[in-house]
C-alpha cells in the first residue's frame, strides 16, 4: 500500500501536447482570444461569442467550436506577434472574408459591453495588417455594436 502511495506521488507528469501549427482558421480563433484577453479580463460573454463565431464561420457543432477555442487559447499564450497571425489570415482569404473576420473581432470587443481601448487598439493593428480599409472597418464595427 505504501509503495502505491509513493508511486502515485512520484509518477512522472504527462507529456505536454505540442501546440498545433496555426493555419488561417486557428489564427482567427487565436486573435479572437487575444482580443478578448487584451483588457486583462477574459469573460464568459467573450468566450461564448468566440464559440459562436467559430461555430458559424467553420460550420462546427458547439462542442467542436469549444475544442477549437481551447486550442486557440493555448496558442494565444504562446504567440509573440499578433501580426503573424493576421498575416496567416491575409494570405489565405480574400478581402470580403478578411472584412468578416474584422467584424467578428469587433463583436468580441463588444461582447462584454465594455469599450476598452486596449481591445480596440489590437483590432486596429489586426485590421491594418489584414489590409482592411478604415471605412469598411468602421462599418463592421458599427454592425457589431450592441444595441
N, C-alpha and C positions, 0 to 999 in steps of 0.2 A: 504494500500500500504506500509506504513511504517513498519507494522508488518511483511509483506512478506520479505522485505529487511532485517529486523532484523533476521528473521528466516533463511534466506539464509546465512548470515554471522556467525550465531551461530549454524548452523546444525552440528551434530556430523560427525566426519570423518568416512569414510567407514572402516569396519574391514579389517585388513590385512589378506590376504590369507596365509594359512600355507604353509611352504615350502614342496615340495614333498620329500618323502623318496627316497634317491638315490639308484638306482639299477645299474647294470653294464652299461646300456645304458646312464643313466643320469650321472654316474661317468665319462664316456668317454667325454661326452659333457662338463661337468664341468671342467675337466682337459684341454680340448682344449681351453676353455675360459681363464682358469688360465694361460696357457702358452702364449696365445695372449696378456694378460694383464701384464705379468711379466716384460716387459720393460717400463711400465708406459704409454704406448700408445696402445689403442685398435682401430685399424684402419679398415676402410671399407674392405680392401683386406683380412684381417684376418677374419672378420665377414662372408664375402662371402665364404671363404674357409671352415669355420666351418659349414656353412649351407650346402655346397656341400658334405662335409664328412658325416654329419648326414643323409642327404637325401639318399646318396648312401649306407651307412652302414645299414640303417634300412628301406630302401625302402619307403621313405617318399616323399610326394609332397613338393614343395618349401615352401608353407605356413606352413605345418606341421613341417618341419625342422626349420623354423624360430621361431615357437612357442616353440619347444623343446629347441632351443638355448636360448630363453628368460628365460625359467625355469632354464636352466643351469647357466645363468648369475646370477640369484638370488642366486642359491646355491653357486656360486663362491665367492660371497661376504660374505657368512656366514660360509663356512667351515674353519677349522683351520689347518687341516692336509691333505696335498696332498697325503701322503702315504695311508691314509684311503681310499681315492677314488681309488687309484691304486690297493689296496688290494681287493676292491669290483670287479674290473675287473679281477684280477689274479685268484680269487676264482671262477669266473663264466665262464671263457672261456679257451680254450686250447691254447697251445703255439703259433700256427700259427696265431690265431686270436689276441692274445696279440701282436705279432710282427706287424700285420697290424695296430693295434692301435698306436704303436710307429711310424710307417711310417706316419700315419695321424698327429700325434703330430709334427713330423718334417716338414710336409707340411705346417702346420700353422706357424711354426717358419720362414719358407722361404717365406711365402705368401707376406709379405710386402717388400721383397728384402733387408731387413736389418738383418745382422747377429749379434744378441745381445747375450752377454754372460749370462745374467740372464735367458733368454728363454732357452738357451742351458743347463744351469745348472738344470733347473726344469725338462726338458725332461730326462736328465741323471738320476736324482733322481727317476723319474717315471719308467724308463726302468729298473733300478736296483730293484725297488720294484716289478715290474712285472716278474722279473727273466729272463730278455732277455739277451742273450749272446751279449757281446760287438761287436763282429764281425758282427752278424746279425743286430744289431742296426746301425752300420756304413754303411752297405749295404742299409738299409732302408733310412738312411739319404741321401746317395748319390742318391737314387732313387727319393727322394723328392726335390732335388736341382733344382732351376730354371735354365734352360739352358742359 
